[in-house]
Amino acid sequence: MRLLGINIPDGKRAEIALTYIYGIGRATAVDILTSLKIDPAKKAKDLNSEEANKIKDFIEKNHKIEGEMRQLVKQHIGRLKDIRCYRGLRHVKRLPARGQRTKTNSRTVRGNVRKTAGSGKRKVDLK
């Protein structure tokens, strides 16, 4: 099933399938379905075209999704960088911005920097 240009998995419940759209989480998906009086436990493949159109129209009117949402998030991060606040500086340095520890757990962000010694064994060059 295709909804708003995104492939929605057929085998999943409607409330889970809607979360495949960027900008819609579990709570928002449940809110959308309950406001449209559609059963959240219904499988995505069992939604008829009328229900799919209702969902599409409701999302377009009331929610920012995909490209628009990504652009909004990018603007918010850019604002933090511009005003040079702590979170903005953490984004600039590509470090965790929400208080996570960095001594051990941010290896992927920091480029897998290993400052501890290895086993002490030197590799022998093959001639």
C-alpha positions as CSV (number, residue, x, y, z in Angstrom):
1,M,0.0,0.0,0.0
2,R,1.2,3.5,-0.8
3,L,0.2,6.5,1.2
4,L,1.5,10.0,0.7
5,G,4.3,8.7,-1.4
6,I,5.5,6.2,1.2
7,N,5.3,2.5,1.0
8,I,3.2,1.3,4.0
9,P,3.8,-2.4,5.0
10,D,0.6,-4.4,4.4
11,G,1.1,-7.0,7.1
12,K,1.2,-4.6,10.0
13,R,-1.5,-3.0,12.1
14,A,-2.7,0.4,10.8
15,E,-1.3,2.2,13.9
16,I,2.1,0.7,13.4
17,A,2.1,1.1,9.6
18,L,1.4,4.8,9.9
19,T,4.7,5.3,11.9
20,Y,6.6,4.5,8.7
21,I,5.8,8.1,7.7
22,Y,8.4,10.5,9.0
23,G,6.8,12.8,11.5
24,I,4.2,10.4,12.7
25,G,4.8,8.3,15.8
26,R,2.7,5.8,17.7
27,A,0.6,8.4,19.7
28,T,-0.1,10.5,16.6
29,A,-1.0,7.4,14.6
30,V,-3.5,6.3,17.2
31,D,-4.9,9.9,17.4
32,I,-5.4,10.0,13.7
33,L,-7.2,6.6,13.5
34,T,-9.4,7.3,16.5
35,S,-10.4,10.8,15.2
36,L,-11.4,9.1,11.8
37,K,-13.2,6.3,13.7
38,I,-10.9,3.6,12.1
39,D,-10.0,0.6,14.2
40,P,-6.2,0.8,15.0
41,A,-6.0,-3.0,15.1
42,K,-7.0,-3.3,11.5
43,K,-4.3,-4.5,9.2
44,A,-3.0,-2.0,6.6
45,K,-3.9,-4.3,3.7
46,D,-7.5,-4.4,5.0
47,L,-8.0,-0.6,4.8
48,N,-10.2,0.2,1.8
49,S,-9.5,3.1,-0.5
50,E,-12.1,5.3,1.2
51,E,-10.4,4.9,4.6
52,A,-6.9,5.4,3.0
53,N,-8.1,8.7,1.4
54,K,-9.6,9.9,4.7
55,I,-6.2,9.2,6.4
56,K,-4.3,10.9,3.6
57,D,-6.5,14.0,3.7
58,F,-6.4,14.2,7.5
59,I,-2.6,14.0,7.6
60,E,-2.2,16.6,4.9
61,K,-4.5,19.1,6.7
62,N,-3.3,18.6,10.3
63,H,0.3,17.3,10.3
64,K,3.7,18.2,8.9
65,I,5.4,15.1,7.5
66,E,8.4,13.9,5.5
67,G,10.3,16.7,3.7
68,E,8.5,19.6,5.4
69,M,9.2,18.0,8.9
70,R,12.8,17.3,8.0
71,Q,13.2,20.9,6.9
72,L,11.7,22.2,10.1
73,V,14.0,20.1,12.3
74,K,17.0,21.3,10.2
75,Q,15.9,24.9,10.8
76,H,15.6,24.3,14.6
77,I,19.1,22.9,14.7
78,G,20.4,25.7,12.6
79,R,18.8,28.2,15.0
80,L,20.6,26.5,17.9
81,K,23.9,26.7,16.0
82,D,23.4,30.4,15.2
83,I,22.7,31.5,18.7
84,R,25.7,29.4,19.9
85,C,23.9,27.8,22.8
86,Y,25.2,24.6,24.4
87,R,23.0,22.2,22.3
88,G,24.0,24.1,19.2
89,L,27.7,23.8,19.9
90,R,27.2,20.1,20.6
91,H,25.6,19.8,17.1
92,V,28.5,21.7,15.5
93,K,31.1,19.4,17.2
94,R,29.0,16.4,16.2
95,L,28.7,15.2,19.8
96,P,25.7,14.0,21.8
97,A,23.4,16.9,22.6
98,R,21.2,15.4,25.2
99,G,23.5,14.7,28.1
100,Q,24.8,11.2,27.2
101,R,28.2,10.2,28.3
102,T,31.0,10.5,25.8
103,K,33.9,8.7,27.5
104,T,32.7,5.3,26.2
105,N,29.4,5.5,24.3
106,S,29.8,8.0,21.5
107,R,32.3,6.1,19.4
108,T,30.3,6.2,16.2
109,V,29.7,9.9,16.5
110,R,33.4,10.6,17.3
111,G,34.7,8.4,14.5
112,N,35.4,5.3,16.5
113,V,38.3,6.9,18.4
114,R,40.1,4.4,20.7
115,K,42.5,6.0,23.1
116,T,43.3,2.9,25.2
117,A,46.2,0.6,24.4
118,G,45.5,-2.7,22.6
119,S,46.7,-6.1,23.8
120,G,50.3,-4.9,23.9
121,K,51.2,-7.4,21.1
122,R,52.8,-5.9,18.1
123,K,51.9,-7.1,14.6
124,V,54.7,-8.7,12.7
125,D,55.3,-7.4,9.2
126,L,55.3,-10.1,6.6
127,K,58.3,-9.9,4.2
